[in-house]
Amino acid sequence: MSIISTRVTEEEKEMIKMYAEFLGMSVSDFVKTSVNERIEDAFDLSEIEAYEKRKAKGETQFYSLDEVKKQLGL
């Protein structure tokens, strides 16, 4: 497993440590989770933006549940 380090002020360090403790997590797990969530949020936003562009161009199609069941032979 790799190690990534970052520089923070003493105030930031204490804030991160206190919040991680509040959540019942280690500082490492808290930072790792926070970074992963930020990446996921950015990806989700890009997917939403791409969908909105397709929708504006009329390139999206919607199906009812009954239509989906029929297409799947259910």
Order of alpha helices (4+ residues) and beta strands (2+ residues): alpha-alpha-alpha
